Amino acid sequence: MSRIVLYSTIQMPMFVSTLVNGVVMTTIRTTCQGCGDVELSTEDIALELIGPGDAGSYPFSCPSCMAVQVRPARRRVVSILLATGVNYEIILAPSPITDAEIDQFVEMLDDDDWFSRLTTTS
């Protein structure tokens, strides 16, 4: 059995790959806000990339307390998570609200039935 430390720092998770019976097993060490250090597999993390950029976040459930944690992932962490085989999803950044949409909303608030119009589904 051999062990290769891919990356380690206080601010970022630690990634360790271990060769077991010819299969590379990757362990990702990160921190739960309630439990402290936890170890996860690549299947325990889902990388979310924001828009066309190279940053995002990686949510995971703590294996001890089951609390959902979300950690930021900048370019370096994204590269390492992708290299270790973590699944990812590209999330398109929402477009900003336009002036026309704001004006339409303000006009709607001027009507007496604004709340019922807002809550009515079409």
Secondary structure as GFF3:
##gff-version 3
##sequence-region A 1 122
A	DSSP	beta_strand	2	7	.	.	.	ID=ss1
A	DSSP	beta_strand	14	20	.	.	.	ID=ss2
A	DSSP	beta_strand	23	32	.	.	.	ID=ss3
A	DSSP	beta_strand	36	41	.	.	.	ID=ss4
A	DSSP	three_ten_helix	42	44	.	.	.	ID=ss5
A	DSSP	beta_strand	46	50	.	.	.	ID=ss6
A	DSSP	beta_strand	56	61	.	.	.	ID=ss7
A	DSSP	beta_strand	68	73	.	.	.	ID=ss8
A	DSSP	alpha_helix	75	83	.	.	.	ID=ss9
A	DSSP	beta_strand	87	91	.	.	.	ID=ss10
A	DSSP	alpha_helix	99	110	.	.	.	ID=ss11
A	DSSP	alpha_helix	114	119	.	.	.	ID=ss12
###
